[in-house]
Amino acid sequence: MRLLFAGTPEPAVPSLQALLASRHEVAAVLTRADAPAGRGRKLHPSPVRVAAEEAGIPVITDTPRGDDFVTRVRELDIDAAPVVAYGHLLRPDVLALPRHGWVNLHFSVLPAWRGAAPVQRAVIAGDEVTGATTFLLDEGMDTGPVLGTLTETVRPRDTAGDLLDRLSRSGATLLVATLDALEDGTLHPQPQPTDGISLAPKLTPHDAAVDFRDPALAVDRHVRGCTPAPGAWTTTPGPDGAPARLGLGPVTPRPDVTDLAPGEVRPGKKDVLVGTATHAVQLGLVQPVGKKPMPAPDWARGARLDEGTFLGESLRTEDGTR
């Protein structure tokens, strides 16, 4: 089949590469426009654009809203449009252009975790199994009929980044197999179940703040689910409540330490422990604002954290909520 591939971030690259190696023809790649990144906020191309240009594939960065975009896609005369984390909503007239539709690869087993952050939400929720789904895009949020699925075990120490890396590679295989079956006429879309629906909205920096009043198990899942992005964080004591990022080295539960109050710090030469609602957690790498990541004991010394001080106090309101 003749394809238009739509995708933007690094997890979409394995799918593009798998399609380039398949029996199908990738006629063009649709990706988001170059975006500012890094300290200098210079414009950088998306990972998918870089991969497409290295392969000599034409790249489209127009937003899919105007009539010119519709004309351009129609002129490509595509059979199907595989999509992996593209990042733009598509109009009904655009959805109708490919003969076999827009085939989306989503990193959950739908209808679980519909939305922008399915992998992060699965880790935070403590799911033991997740997976990936190929389905036909419609006007809803991940509501279209299902074409194929796979499952993946969530390992006990997985970060969202670890899990997404595995799913991006296994999902690429699923996407190619789905397109093969569509071309062969052996695949029939099935409506999603009406039960088991859960939502996975995008995680904001505010969502990533750690609440040490939660049990250690929940704190551990929260930090791993926010790693690498948006990055779990807390604040240090003091009037400014300087933030520090915790998600660079996921915390380690320490069930042997139960005498610390939630948020209470016990810094040592080799480790830094923080109390939760159950038992302590041990911090890994920490990144203060404007500095490089460092081992937690080095950070604690630099921040002058004494035993008995508390993290995260400035995240709470007067009534004790966050």
DRENDRENDREN-624609 format. One record per residue (C-alpha): x negated, y, z. Coordinates in steps of 0.05 Angstrom, whole numbers, plus 32768, in hexadecimal, padded with zeros to 4 digits. Layout:
BEGIN
<atom c1="X" c2="Y" c3="Z"/>
...
***
This chain:
BEGIN
<atom c1="8000" c2="8000" c3="8000"/>
<atom c1="7FED" c2="8048" c3="7FF6"/>
<atom c1="7FE7" c2="806A" c3="803A"/>
<atom c1="7FE4" c2="80AE" c3="805B"/>
<atom c1="7FC2" c2="80A4" c3="809F"/>
<atom c1="7FD5" c2="80D5" c3="80D6"/>
<atom c1="7FAB" c2="80DA" c3="8115"/>
<atom c1="7F7F" c2="8108" c3="813D"/>
<atom c1="7F57" c2="80F0" c3="817B"/>
<atom c1="7F21" c2="80BB" c3="8183"/>
<atom c1="7F51" c2="8082" c3="8193"/>
<atom c1="7F6F" c2="808A" c3="814D"/>
<atom c1="7F2C" c2="807F" c3="812A"/>
<atom c1="7F2A" c2="8032" c3="8130"/>
<atom c1="7F6E" c2="8030" c3="810D"/>
<atom c1="7F55" c2="805B" c3="80D4"/>
<atom c1="7F17" c2="8031" c3="80CC"/>
<atom c1="7F3F" c2="7FF1" c3="80CD"/>
<atom c1="7F6D" c2="800C" c3="8097"/>
<atom c1="7F32" c2="8021" c3="806C"/>
<atom c1="7F19" c2="7FD9" c3="8070"/>
<atom c1="7F5E" c2="7FBB" c3="8060"/>
<atom c1="7F80" c2="7FAB" c3="801F"/>
<atom c1="7FA5" c2="7FEE" c3="8022"/>
<atom c1="7F90" c2="8031" c3="8004"/>
<atom c1="7F89" c2="806D" c3="8032"/>
<atom c1="7F9A" c2="80A5" c3="8002"/>
<atom c1="7F92" c2="80DD" c3="8035"/>
<atom c1="7F8C" c2="80EB" c3="807F"/>
<atom c1="7FB8" c2="811B" c3="80A6"/>
<atom c1="7F9A" c2="8137" c3="80E6"/>
<atom c1="7FA0" c2="8173" c3="8113"/>
<atom c1="7F79" c2="81B2" c3="8101"/>
<atom c1="7F34" c2="81BF" c3="811F"/>
<atom c1="7F39" c2="81D3" c3="8168"/>
<atom c1="7F0C" c2="81F8" c3="8199"/>
<atom c1="7EE4" c2="81CD" c3="81C8"/>
<atom c1="7EA8" c2="81D0" c3="81F6"/>
<atom c1="7E8C" c2="820B" c3="821D"/>
<atom c1="7E84" c2="8235" c3="81DF"/>
<atom c1="7ECC" c2="8226" c3="81C9"/>
<atom c1="7EB3" c2="821B" c3="8182"/>
<atom c1="7EE2" c2="81FA" c3="8150"/>
<atom c1="7ED7" c2="81B0" c3="8149"/>
<atom c1="7EF7" c2="817F" c3="8119"/>
<atom c1="7F21" c2="8146" c3="8135"/>
<atom c1="7EFF" c2="8101" c3="813A"/>
<atom c1="7F2F" c2="80E8" c3="8104"/>
<atom c1="7F1B" c2="8120" c3="80D5"/>
<atom c1="7ED1" c2="8110" c3="80E0"/>
<atom c1="7EDD" c2="80C6" c3="80D1"/>
<atom c1="7F07" c2="80D5" c3="8093"/>
<atom c1="7ED4" c2="8105" c3="8075"/>
<atom c1="7E9D" c2="80D3" c3="8081"/>
<atom c1="7EC6" c2="80A1" c3="8059"/>
<atom c1="7ED4" c2="80D4" c3="8022"/>
<atom c1="7F1F" c2="80D6" c3="802F"/>
<atom c1="7F45" c2="8118" c3="8022"/>
<atom c1="7F5B" c2="8139" c3="8062"/>
<atom c1="7F9B" c2="8162" c3="806F"/>
<atom c1="7F9D" c2="818F" c3="80AC"/>
<atom c1="7FDD" c2="81B6" c3="809B"/>
<atom c1="8013" c2="81B5" c3="80D0"/>
<atom c1="804D" c2="818A" c3="80B8"/>
<atom c1="8081" c2="81C1" c3="80BB"/>
<atom c1="8081" c2="81E7" c3="807A"/>
<atom c1="809D" c2="81D6" c3="8035"/>
<atom c1="8056" c2="81D6" c3="8019"/>
<atom c1="8044" c2="819D" c3="8047"/>
<atom c1="8080" c2="8174" c3="8030"/>
<atom c1="806D" c2="8180" c3="7FE7"/>
<atom c1="8025" c2="816B" c3="7FF4"/>
<atom c1="8039" c2="812A" c3="8016"/>
<atom c1="806D" c2="811B" c3="7FE0"/>
<atom c1="8038" c2="8123" c3="7FAA"/>
<atom c1="800C" c2="80EF" c3="7FCD"/>
<atom c1="8043" c2="80BB" c3="7FBC"/>
<atom c1="8035" c2="8091" c3="7FFA"/>
<atom c1="8053" c2="804E" c3="800C"/>
<atom c1="8049" c2="8055" c3="8058"/>
<atom c1="802B" c2="8086" c3="808A"/>
<atom c1="8009" c2="8064" c3="80C6"/>
<atom c1="8004" c2="8092" c3="8102"/>
<atom c1="7FD7" c2="808E" c3="8140"/>
<atom c1="7FDA" c2="80C9" c3="8171"/>
<atom c1="7FE3" c2="80FD" c3="813C"/>
<atom c1="7FFE" c2="8133" c3="816A"/>
<atom c1="8035" c2="8155" c3="8141"/>
<atom c1="8080" c2="8147" c3="813C"/>
<atom c1="809A" c2="8139" c3="80F6"/>
<atom c1="80D8" c2="8155" c3="80D5"/>
<atom c1="810F" c2="8125" c3="80BB"/>
<atom c1="80FE" c2="8136" c3="8073"/>
<atom c1="80B5" c2="8125" c3="8080"/>
<atom c1="80C8" c2="80E4" c3="80A3"/>
<atom c1="80EE" c2="80D0" c3="8065"/>
<atom c1="80B4" c2="80D7" c3="8034"/>
<atom c1="808E" c2="8094" c3="8039"/>
<atom c1="80B3" c2="8059" c3="801B"/>
<atom c1="80A4" c2="802E" c3="8058"/>
<atom c1="80A6" c2="8067" c3="808A"/>
<atom c1="8076" c2="8082" c3="80BD"/>
<atom c1="8059" c2="8047" c3="80E3"/>
<atom c1="8043" c2="805D" c3="8128"/>
<atom c1="8012" c2="8038" c3="8155"/>
<atom c1="8024" c2="8047" c3="819E"/>
<atom c1="7FFA" c2="8030" c3="81D9"/>
<atom c1="8030" c2="800E" c3="8203"/>
<atom c1="8063" c2="7FD7" c3="81FA"/>
<atom c1="80A1" c2="8000" c3="81E9"/>
<atom c1="80D1" c2="8015" c3="8205"/>
<atom c1="80A1" c2="801A" c3="8240"/>
<atom c1="8079" c2="805B" c3="8245"/>
<atom c1="8096" c2="8084" c3="820C"/>
<atom c1="806F" c2="80C5" c3="8206"/>
<atom c1="802A" c2="80E4" c3="8201"/>
<atom c1="8005" c2="80C1" c3="823A"/>
<atom c1="801A" c2="8077" c3="823A"/>
<atom c1="7FD6" c2="805B" c3="824E"/>
<atom c1="7FCA" c2="808D" c3="8286"/>
<atom c1="8010" c2="8082" c3="82A2"/>
<atom c1="8008" c2="8036" c3="829F"/>
<atom c1="7FC8" c2="8039" c3="82C8"/>
<atom c1="7FE5" c2="806A" c3="82FB"/>
<atom c1="8023" c2="803F" c3="8303"/>
<atom c1="7FF9" c2="8001" c3="8310"/>
<atom c1="8013" c2="7FD9" c3="82D4"/>
<atom c1="7FF0" c2="7F96" c3="82CE"/>
<atom c1="8001" c2="7F8E" c3="8284"/>
<atom c1="800A" c2="7FC2" c3="824D"/>
<atom c1="7FFE" c2="7FBF" c3="8202"/>
<atom c1="800C" c2="7FE0" c3="81C0"/>
<atom c1="8047" c2="7FE6" c3="8190"/>
<atom c1="804F" c2="7FF6" c3="8147"/>
<atom c1="8092" c2="8016" c3="8137"/>
<atom c1="80B4" c2="8043" c3="8104"/>
<atom c1="80B6" c2="808C" c3="8117"/>
<atom c1="80FB" c2="80AC" c3="811C"/>
<atom c1="8111" c2="80EF" c3="8138"/>
<atom c1="810D" c2="80D7" c3="8181"/>
<atom c1="80D1" c2="80D1" c3="81AF"/>
<atom c1="80B5" c2="808C" c3="81A1"/>
<atom c1="80FC" c2="8070" c3="8198"/>
<atom c1="80F6" c2="8051" c3="8152"/>
<atom c1="80FE" c2="8007" c3="8140"/>
<atom c1="80C5" c2="7FD9" c3="8153"/>
<atom c1="809A" c2="7FB6" c3="811F"/>
<atom c1="8065" c2="7F93" c3="814A"/>
<atom c1="8048" c2="7F8E" c3="8190"/>
<atom c1="800C" c2="7F75" c3="81B6"/>
<atom c1="7FFD" c2="7F70" c3="8200"/>
<atom c1="7FBE" c2="7F82" c3="8227"/>
<atom c1="7FAD" c2="7F74" c3="8270"/>
<atom c1="7F9D" c2="7FB0" c3="829B"/>
<atom c1="7F5E" c2="7F9E" c3="82C0"/>
<atom c1="7F58" c2="7FB1" c3="830A"/>
<atom c1="7F22" c2="7FE6" c3="82FF"/>
<atom c1="7F39" c2="8000" c3="82BB"/>
<atom c1="7F3A" c2="804A" c3="82B0"/>
<atom c1="7F6A" c2="8066" c3="827D"/>
<atom c1="7F2E" c2="806F" c3="824F"/>
<atom c1="7F19" c2="8025" c3="8256"/>
<atom c1="7F5F" c2="800C" c3="8247"/>
<atom c1="7F6B" c2="803C" c3="820D"/>
<atom c1="7F29" c2="8027" c3="81ED"/>
<atom c1="7F3F" c2="7FDE" c3="81EC"/>
<atom c1="7F85" c2="7FEF" c3="81D4"/>
<atom c1="7F6B" c2="801C" c3="819C"/>
<atom c1="7F43" c2="7FE1" c3="8180"/>
<atom c1="7F78" c2="7FAA" c3="8188"/>
<atom c1="7FAD" c2="7FDB" c3="8172"/>
<atom c1="7F88" c2="7FE8" c3="8131"/>
<atom c1="7F8E" c2="7F9E" c3="8120"/>
<atom c1="7FD8" c2="7FA0" c3="8130"/>
<atom c1="7FE2" c2="7FDD" c3="8104"/>
<atom c1="7FC1" c2="7FBC" c3="80C8"/>
<atom c1="7FE9" c2="7F7C" c3="80D3"/>
<atom c1="8029" c2="7FA4" c3="80D6"/>
<atom c1="801B" c2="7FC7" c3="8094"/>
<atom c1="8008" c2="7F85" c3="8074"/>
<atom c1="804B" c2="7F67" c3="808A"/>
<atom c1="8072" c2="7FA4" c3="8073"/>
<atom c1="8054" c2="7F9E" c3="802E"/>
<atom c1="8061" c2="7F53" c3="802B"/>
<atom c1="80A9" c2="7F5E" c3="8040"/>
<atom c1="80A3" c2="7F2E" c3="807B"/>
<atom c1="80AF" c2="7F62" c3="80B2"/>
<atom c1="80F2" c2="7F7C" c3="80C9"/>
<atom c1="80F7" c2="7FB6" c3="80FB"/>
<atom c1="811A" c2="7FA6" c3="813C"/>
<atom c1="813E" c2="7FD9" c3="8169"/>
<atom c1="811C" c2="7FE8" c3="81AB"/>
<atom c1="813C" c2="7FCA" c3="81E9"/>
<atom c1="816A" c2="7FF8" c3="820F"/>
<atom c1="814D" c2="7FE4" c3="8253"/>
<atom c1="8106" c2="7FEC" c3="826D"/>
<atom c1="8100" c2="8033" c3="8254"/>
<atom c1="80CB" c2="805E" c3="8277"/>
<atom c1="80AD" c2="80A1" c3="8264"/>
<atom c1="8064" c2="80B6" c3="8260"/>
<atom c1="8060" c2="8102" c3="825A"/>
<atom c1="801D" c2="8122" c3="824F"/>
<atom c1="7FF2" c2="8129" c3="828E"/>
<atom c1="7FE2" c2="8171" c3="829F"/>
<atom c1="7FA8" c2="8188" c3="82C9"/>
<atom c1="7FDA" c2="8195" c3="8301"/>
<atom c1="7FF1" c2="814C" c3="82FC"/>
<atom c1="7FA9" c2="8135" c3="8304"/>
<atom c1="7FA0" c2="8153" c3="834A"/>
<atom c1="7F93" c2="811C" c3="837D"/>
<atom c1="7FC0" c2="8118" c3="83BA"/>
<atom c1="7F9B" c2="80F4" c3="83F1"/>
<atom c1="7FDC" c2="80EC" c3="8418"/>
<atom c1="7FEC" c2="80B4" c3="83E7"/>
<atom c1="7FD5" c2="806C" c3="83F7"/>
<atom c1="7F8E" c2="805A" c3="83E1"/>
<atom c1="7FAA" c2="802C" c3="83AA"/>
<atom c1="7FD1" c2="8066" c3="838C"/>
<atom c1="7F95" c2="8096" c3="8391"/>
<atom c1="7F6A" c2="8062" c3="836E"/>
<atom c1="7F9D" c2="8059" c3="8336"/>
<atom c1="7FA7" c2="80A3" c3="832F"/>
<atom c1="7F5D" c2="80B1" c3="8326"/>
<atom c1="7F53" c2="8078" c3="82F5"/>
<atom c1="7F92" c2="808D" c3="82CE"/>
<atom c1="7F78" c2="80D4" c3="82C7"/>
<atom c1="7F33" c2="80BD" c3="82AF"/>
<atom c1="7F17" c2="80D7" c3="8282"/>
<atom c1="7F4F" c2="810A" c3="8275"/>
<atom c1="7F69" c2="8136" c3="8291"/>
<atom c1="7F3A" c2="8122" c3="82CA"/>
<atom c1="7F51" c2="8118" c3="8311"/>
<atom c1="7F3C" c2="8150" c3="8340"/>
<atom c1="7F42" c2="816C" c3="8386"/>
<atom c1="7F2E" c2="81AB" c3="83AB"/>
<atom c1="7EF9" c2="81B7" c3="83E1"/>
<atom c1="7F06" c2="81DB" c3="8422"/>
<atom c1="7F04" c2="8227" c3="8425"/>
<atom c1="7F2E" c2="8262" c3="840F"/>
<atom c1="7F1E" c2="8258" c3="83C6"/>
<atom c1="7F2B" c2="820D" c3="83C5"/>
<atom c1="7EF6" c2="8200" c3="8390"/>
<atom c1="7F0D" c2="81C7" c3="8363"/>
<atom c1="7EE2" c2="8189" c3="8356"/>
<atom c1="7EEE" c2="8153" c3="8323"/>
<atom c1="7EF0" c2="810D" c3="833F"/>
<atom c1="7F00" c2="80E3" c3="8301"/>
<atom c1="7EB9" c2="80DB" c3="82E7"/>
<atom c1="7EAC" c2="80A0" c3="8314"/>
<atom c1="7EEE" c2="8081" c3="832B"/>
<atom c1="7EF6" c2="807C" c3="8376"/>
<atom c1="7EEC" c2="803A" c3="8399"/>
<atom c1="7F1F" c2="8023" c3="83CE"/>
<atom c1="7EFF" c2="8016" c3="8412"/>
<atom c1="7F30" c2="7FED" c3="843B"/>
<atom c1="7EFA" c2="7FE5" c3="8471"/>
<atom c1="7F01" c2="8030" c3="8484"/>
<atom c1="7F44" c2="8041" c3="84A4"/>
<atom c1="7F33" c2="8078" c3="84D5"/>
<atom c1="7F35" c2="80B4" c3="84A5"/>
<atom c1="7F72" c2="80E0" c3="849E"/>
<atom c1="7F8D" c2="80EE" c3="8457"/>
<atom c1="7F5B" c2="811C" c3="8434"/>
<atom c1="7F28" c2="8118" c3="846D"/>
<atom c1="7EE0" c2="8114" c3="8455"/>
<atom c1="7EA8" c2="80EA" c3="8471"/>
<atom c1="7E68" c2="80FB" c3="844A"/>
<atom c1="7E2C" c2="80CD" c3="8450"/>
<atom c1="7DE8" c2="80C6" c3="8430"/>
<atom c1="7E00" c2="808E" c3="8402"/>
<atom c1="7E4B" c2="8099" c3="83FD"/>
<atom c1="7E84" c2="80CA" c3="8407"/>
<atom c1="7EC4" c2="80AF" c3="8424"/>
<atom c1="7F08" c2="80D1" c3="8423"/>
<atom c1="7F45" c2="80BB" c3="844B"/>
<atom c1="7F89" c2="80AB" c3="842C"/>
<atom c1="7FCC" c2="8095" c3="8448"/>
<atom c1="7FB0" c2="804F" c3="8451"/>
<atom c1="7F65" c2="8046" c3="844F"/>
<atom c1="7F2A" c2="806E" c3="8433"/>
<atom c1="7F11" c2="8073" c3="83EC"/>
<atom c1="7EC9" c2="807D" c3="83D8"/>
<atom c1="7EBB" c2="80B4" c3="83A5"/>
<atom c1="7E91" c2="80A6" c3="8367"/>
<atom c1="7E76" c2="80DD" c3="833A"/>
<atom c1="7E90" c2="8123" c3="8348"/>
<atom c1="7E8C" c2="8161" c3="831B"/>
<atom c1="7E92" c2="81A5" c3="833C"/>
<atom c1="7EAA" c2="81DE" c3="8310"/>
<atom c1="7E73" c2="81F7" c3="82E2"/>
<atom c1="7E43" c2="81BF" c3="82F5"/>
<atom c1="7E2E" c2="817B" c3="82DC"/>
<atom c1="7E4A" c2="813A" c3="82F9"/>
<atom c1="7E24" c2="8122" c3="8337"/>
<atom c1="7E28" c2="80EA" c3="836A"/>
<atom c1="7E5A" c2="80F9" c3="83A0"/>
<atom c1="7E26" c2="80FE" c3="83D9"/>
<atom c1="7E00" c2="8134" c3="83B1"/>
<atom c1="7E41" c2="8159" c3="83A5"/>
<atom c1="7E55" c2="8156" c3="83EF"/>
<atom c1="7E12" c2="8173" c3="8404"/>
<atom c1="7E17" c2="81AB" c3="83D2"/>
<atom c1="7E5E" c2="81BA" c3="83E6"/>
<atom c1="7E49" c2="81B8" c3="8430"/>
<atom c1="7E7F" c2="8186" c3="8441"/>
<atom c1="7E7C" c2="8171" c3="848A"/>
<atom c1="7E9E" c2="8135" c3="84A8"/>
<atom c1="7EE5" c2="8148" c3="84BC"/>
<atom c1="7EF1" c2="8179" c3="8483"/>
<atom c1="7F2A" c2="816C" c3="8453"/>
<atom c1="7F31" c2="8169" c3="8407"/>
<atom c1="7F6E" c2="8181" c3="83E2"/>
<atom c1="7F8A" c2="81AF" c3="8418"/>
<atom c1="7F91" c2="81E9" c3="83E7"/>
<atom c1="7FBD" c2="81BF" c3="83BA"/>
<atom c1="7FF5" c2="81BE" c3="83EE"/>
<atom c1="802B" c2="81F0" c3="83F9"/>
<atom c1="8041" c2="8209" c3="843D"/>
<atom c1="8075" c2="81D2" c3="8443"/>
<atom c1="8040" c2="819D" c3="8438"/>
<atom c1="8053" c2="818A" c3="83F1"/>
<atom c1="8026" c2="8191" c3="83B5"/>
***
